[in-house]
Amino acid sequence: MTLDNEQLEKLYDLAYHCLSPEECALIMELPEDELKEAINNNYTDASKIYRKGKAQAKLDVMQKEMHFARLGSPAAVKTFIKMSNG
């Protein structure tokens, strides 16, 4: 499956918001099996974009948690440690 630039941007946005490949396919009105196959193939643009969106979301959350941990939030310290180890 080849996605155009607009579809890749949408996929990134959906992955950033932690949607599953199945949910992405539903929202983007694409065949679920084809999109899942493209995402599971590490050599496709769809896979790279999907993984990048998920990683960026994780990074953003970790940066926020680190900020609050530095301000002394015990809950943020706990969450940051848990996220850092997994």
Backbone bond lengths (Angstrom), bond angles and torsions (degrees), N, CA, C in turn:
res aa  C-N    CA-C-N  psi(-1)  N-CA   C-N-CA  omega(-1)  CA-C   N-CA-C  phi
1 M - - - 1.449 - - 1.521 108.70 -
2 T 1.296 116.41 130.32 1.458 122.43 176.83 1.519 108.86 -111.62
3 L 1.329 115.79 126.92 1.460 121.20 179.52 1.522 109.20 -105.46
4 D 1.337 115.89 142.68 1.460 118.87 176.40 1.532 109.22 -79.19
5 N 1.317 117.35 174.90 1.462 121.89 -175.95 1.523 112.54 -59.56
6 E 1.314 116.93 -39.90 1.460 120.90 179.57 1.535 110.56 -63.74
7 Q 1.327 116.20 -42.50 1.464 120.35 178.76 1.528 111.15 -66.95
8 L 1.322 117.05 -38.43 1.459 120.21 177.96 1.529 111.23 -64.70
9 E 1.320 117.42 -39.19 1.464 121.20 177.05 1.526 110.51 -63.54
10 K 1.324 116.48 -42.08 1.460 121.01 178.16 1.526 110.38 -64.50
11 L 1.315 117.51 -42.28 1.460 121.72 179.03 1.523 110.23 -61.90
12 Y 1.326 117.11 -43.10 1.468 121.02 177.48 1.520 110.27 -58.19
13 D 1.326 116.26 -47.57 1.460 121.36 -178.96 1.526 111.23 -61.35
14 L 1.302 117.25 -43.41 1.465 120.52 -179.85 1.529 110.68 -68.11
15 A 1.318 117.52 -40.50 1.467 120.79 177.72 1.527 110.31 -65.12
16 Y 1.327 116.07 -38.63 1.465 121.06 177.71 1.525 110.71 -58.98
17 H 1.318 115.59 -34.15 1.465 120.60 178.98 1.529 112.17 -90.38
18 C 1.336 114.82 16.76 1.476 123.68 171.38 1.524 114.64 63.80
19 L 1.319 117.23 33.55 1.452 119.86 173.92 1.517 109.82 -82.67
20 S 1.310 115.79 147.87 1.462 121.52 178.82 1.529 109.47 -74.28
21 P 1.321 117.57 162.87 1.467 119.77 175.33 1.537 112.19 -55.98
22 E 1.335 116.21 -37.38 1.470 119.80 179.08 1.532 111.34 -63.61
23 E 1.326 115.99 -42.21 1.464 120.10 179.07 1.526 110.90 -68.16
24 C 1.323 116.38 -38.38 1.470 120.37 177.20 1.524 110.21 -60.73
25 A 1.318 116.60 -45.56 1.465 120.73 -179.90 1.518 110.78 -60.90
26 L 1.315 116.99 -42.07 1.458 121.24 -179.91 1.526 111.13 -61.84
27 I 1.321 116.34 -49.43 1.462 120.69 -178.54 1.524 111.82 -66.66
28 M 1.331 115.98 -38.77 1.464 120.05 -177.98 1.529 112.46 -83.21
29 E 1.320 116.05 -4.11 1.467 122.43 -179.42 1.532 111.18 57.13
30 L 1.348 114.20 49.50 1.464 121.60 177.73 1.527 108.75 -117.40
31 P 1.327 117.54 155.87 1.465 119.75 176.22 1.535 110.14 -61.33
32 E 1.319 115.69 122.07 1.463 121.02 -175.28 1.527 112.31 -56.98
33 D 1.312 116.96 -46.49 1.464 119.53 -176.70 1.532 111.90 -64.06
34 E 1.325 116.96 -36.85 1.465 119.95 179.97 1.531 111.76 -70.45
35 L 1.340 116.34 -41.12 1.462 118.80 179.69 1.526 110.30 -67.84
36 K 1.326 117.36 -42.65 1.466 120.41 177.96 1.525 110.98 -60.12
37 E 1.316 116.52 -41.53 1.468 120.86 178.87 1.533 110.13 -62.87
38 A 1.324 116.50 -43.02 1.471 120.66 179.92 1.529 110.76 -65.09
39 I 1.322 117.05 -40.68 1.467 120.74 -179.71 1.523 110.75 -68.95
40 N 1.314 117.58 -35.60 1.465 121.40 -178.73 1.525 113.44 -76.75
41 N 1.323 117.21 -12.75 1.469 121.68 177.67 1.531 107.74 -93.51
42 N 1.320 116.93 106.34 1.471 121.65 -174.51 1.517 114.82 -61.46
43 Y 1.313 117.88 -9.18 1.471 120.69 -177.33 1.527 113.26 -96.89
44 T 1.335 117.76 -0.09 1.464 119.87 -179.07 1.526 110.54 -94.43
45 D 1.317 115.47 155.99 1.465 120.37 174.88 1.516 110.41 -61.77
46 A 1.329 117.17 -38.44 1.466 121.02 -179.75 1.528 110.60 -59.22
47 S 1.311 117.12 -43.18 1.467 121.12 179.69 1.523 110.92 -64.60
48 K 1.323 116.07 -46.74 1.464 120.16 -178.43 1.525 110.91 -62.24
49 I 1.319 116.61 -44.18 1.460 121.33 -179.02 1.527 110.90 -66.64
50 Y 1.327 116.84 -43.15 1.467 121.10 -179.44 1.534 109.96 -62.59
51 R 1.331 117.04 -47.99 1.461 120.58 -179.82 1.524 111.37 -65.22
52 K 1.327 116.94 -35.78 1.465 120.90 178.80 1.530 110.57 -66.27
53 G 1.318 117.08 -42.17 1.466 120.59 178.16 1.516 112.00 -61.68
54 K 1.338 116.74 -44.74 1.467 120.83 178.99 1.525 110.51 -64.87
55 A 1.330 117.21 -41.95 1.463 121.02 -179.51 1.534 111.04 -66.01
56 Q 1.325 116.59 -40.12 1.467 119.76 179.95 1.527 110.55 -64.77
57 A 1.317 117.29 -39.52 1.464 120.75 177.54 1.523 110.17 -61.86
58 K 1.327 116.66 -44.30 1.463 120.74 179.27 1.526 110.38 -62.60
59 L 1.320 116.84 -43.56 1.459 120.94 178.60 1.527 110.86 -60.26
60 D 1.319 116.76 -46.18 1.465 120.52 -179.16 1.524 111.60 -60.84
61 V 1.334 116.90 -43.17 1.463 120.63 178.85 1.529 110.22 -65.19
62 M 1.323 116.88 -42.84 1.469 120.11 -179.76 1.527 111.35 -64.03
63 Q 1.325 117.30 -37.63 1.460 120.42 178.46 1.528 110.73 -64.85
64 K 1.330 116.65 -40.53 1.478 120.56 177.86 1.525 109.86 -65.19
65 E 1.330 116.51 -44.74 1.462 120.04 179.73 1.525 110.52 -62.14
66 M 1.339 117.19 -40.95 1.458 120.73 178.68 1.527 109.94 -62.47
67 H 1.311 116.67 -41.47 1.466 121.13 178.69 1.527 110.37 -58.54
68 F 1.330 116.09 -49.76 1.465 119.94 -178.63 1.535 111.46 -69.17
69 A 1.324 117.26 -33.08 1.466 120.50 176.55 1.524 110.01 -63.66
70 R 1.339 116.87 -40.99 1.471 120.75 178.32 1.527 111.84 -64.77
71 L 1.344 115.42 -27.24 1.461 119.42 177.85 1.530 111.67 -82.10
72 G 1.335 116.59 -2.88 1.459 120.40 174.41 1.517 115.74 101.44
73 S 1.303 118.39 12.28 1.459 120.68 179.59 1.530 110.41 -75.40
74 P 1.347 118.32 113.60 1.464 120.54 179.24 1.531 111.98 -61.72
75 A 1.314 117.00 -37.07 1.476 120.39 179.00 1.522 110.23 -64.55
76 A 1.313 117.34 -40.33 1.465 120.99 179.18 1.522 110.96 -66.98
77 V 1.313 117.33 -38.39 1.469 120.75 177.61 1.526 109.12 -61.18
78 K 1.327 116.21 -47.17 1.469 120.82 179.46 1.517 111.25 -60.14
79 T 1.324 116.54 -47.62 1.471 120.97 -179.05 1.512 110.74 -63.65
80 F 1.322 117.37 -43.18 1.454 120.48 -179.20 1.524 111.14 -62.38
81 I 1.320 116.70 -43.39 1.468 119.97 178.58 1.515 110.43 -63.31
82 K 1.314 117.44 -43.60 1.465 121.33 179.36 1.532 110.98 -61.96
83 M 1.328 117.27 -44.13 1.469 121.49 179.82 1.523 111.63 -68.32
84 S 1.301 117.43 -34.66 1.460 121.42 -179.00 1.525 112.10 -67.95
85 N 1.328 116.24 -29.10 1.457 120.95 -177.48 1.516 113.25 -92.52
86 G 1.305 118.55 -2.89 1.445 117.78 -175.31 1.447 112.97 -137.36
